[in-house]
Amino acid sequence: MDLSAFPRVALGSWPTPLDDAPGLTAALGGPPVLLKRDDVNGLGAGGNKLRKLEFLLGQALAQGADTIITFGALQTNHGRQTAAACAKLGLRCELVLTAKVPMTGDAYERSGNIVLDHLFGANVHICADADETAAVYEEVNHPGAVTLPVGGSNGLGTLGYVAAAVELVGQLTDRGIGEATIVVPDGSGATAAGIALGTELLGWPGRVHAASVSHTAADARQALEVLCADAAALLGVPAPELAHVTVTDDTVGDGYGVPTPQMWDVLELFARTEGVLLDPVYTGKAAVKFREIAASGDVPVVFLHTGGLPGFYGYAAEAVARFGPA
Ligand SMILES: Cc1ncc(COP(=O)(O)O)c(C=O)c1O
C-alpha cells in the first residue's frame, strides 16, 4: 500500500508510544495489555483526529482552501483538533456544532473542548437541531471552503489510521508480539476502519475489536465497511473481507455522551494503575469493553488510546461528585 501519493500535512509526531501497562495487566489478571498512546501528541492537546487531518487538510491545502468547515457535538474533539490545525496552518475554521447530548450546565456547554475551540480562534456556531445546522452551513459555505465530515470520517481520513496500523504492527513485531487483539473506540468510524483495513492489508494475524460509543453494532459495522471500501478504492486495492473484525455496542449505555457507572469505574482503574487519563465519551466506554476482553483473553490486548481528555472537563460536575473532595 502506497500512502505517499496523497498530499499530507505534518500535524503530529509519529510514532506515538506503545507502552507496557504492568499495573493494568496485574489488575486484570489476564494476558499482557499495552497502551497505544495516540492521546499524546502536541498539537491542540492531541488525539486521534490529527492522523486523519494530516490527509484531509493536506488535500484541502492542495486545493487552495482558505476555510475549513466541519461538524460535531458541543464537546467534539474532532472540532477542537481541527481548530488547532487550522490555527497552525493559517486557515479559517467554522465549527457548526449541534446540541446532541442530553447534558446541560456550564461545564458541558462552555468549558472542555468548546472553550479551546474559541481559544484556537475558530468561529463556533451552536445549533439546536438539524434544520438550523443546515441553515448555518449554507451561510458559512463559500468557494474556497472545504467541508470535512463529522469526525473527519471518509475514505481519505481513514488513510490516517491505515498509516497508524502500519506503525502499530511494526511496534508489535519489534517486541516479538505476533497475534494480539486491538481494541478501538468507534464513533464516526474511520479510526477503527483504518486499523481494520491496514491490518488486513498487512496480513497481520491478530484481531480488531471496535467498541461503539454511539451507534448500534449493526450500523457501526456497516459504516466501517463503507469507510474501508472507500479507503481501499483510494489505494487501488479490493475492499477487505474484515473477517478479523468484531463490532460491539454493549458498553454504550443510555446513549452517546451519557456517562455509565462502568465507564467511571474504568476511568478510575486506568488512573490508579497506570496514571493514564481517559475521557467519559469515547475512551472510557471503549475501555469497559477492553477490560472485559483483556480479563478473559489469551493473547496480548492493545488499547488504542484516542485522546479526548479536554472532554473530561465538560463532565466536571459528575467527575467532582465521584472523585473530588467531599
Ligand atoms: C477521543 C476520541 N476517541 C475516539 C473517537 C472515535 O473515532 P472515530 O470517529 O474515528 O470513530 C473520537 C471521535 O470523535 C474521539 O474524539
The ligand as an SDF file (V2000), in Angstrom:
LIG
                    3D

 16 16  0  0  0  0  0  0  0  0999 V2000
  -11.3000   10.8220   21.8030 C   0  0  0  0  0  0  0  0  0  0  0  0
  -11.9550   10.1310   20.6900 C   0  0  0  0  0  0  0  0  0  0  0  0
  -11.8140    8.8030   20.5870 N   0  0  0  0  0  0  0  0  0  0  0  0
  -12.3990    8.0900   19.6100 C   0  0  0  0  0  0  0  0  0  0  0  0
  -13.1830    8.7150   18.6560 C   0  0  0  0  0  0  0  0  0  0  0  0
  -13.8360    7.8760   17.6210 C   0  0  0  0  0  0  0  0  0  0  0  0
  -13.1330    7.9310   16.4300 O   0  0  0  0  0  0  0  0  0  0  0  0
  -13.9450    7.7720   15.0730 P   0  0  0  0  0  0  0  0  0  0  0  0
  -14.8560    8.9420   14.9820 O   0  0  0  0  0  0  0  0  0  0  0  0
  -12.8930    7.7420   14.0430 O   0  0  0  0  0  0  0  0  0  0  0  0
  -14.7030    6.5020   15.1700 O   0  0  0  0  0  0  0  0  0  0  0  0
  -13.3590   10.1050   18.7050 C   0  0  0  0  0  0  0  0  0  0  0  0
  -14.2120   10.7790   17.7290 C   0  0  0  0  0  0  0  0  0  0  0  0
  -14.5610   11.8980   17.8320 O   0  0  0  0  0  0  0  0  0  0  0  0
  -12.7210   10.8200   19.7450 C   0  0  0  0  0  0  0  0  0  0  0  0
  -12.8610   12.1550   19.8460 O   0  0  0  0  0  0  0  0  0  0  0  0
  1  2  1  0
  2  3  1  0
  2 15  2  0
  3  4  2  0
  4  5  1  0
  5  6  1  0
  5 12  2  0
  6  7  1  0
  7  8  1  0
  8  9  2  0
  8 10  1  0
  8 11  1  0
 12 13  1  0
 12 15  1  0
 13 14  2  0
 15 16  1  0
M  END
$$$$
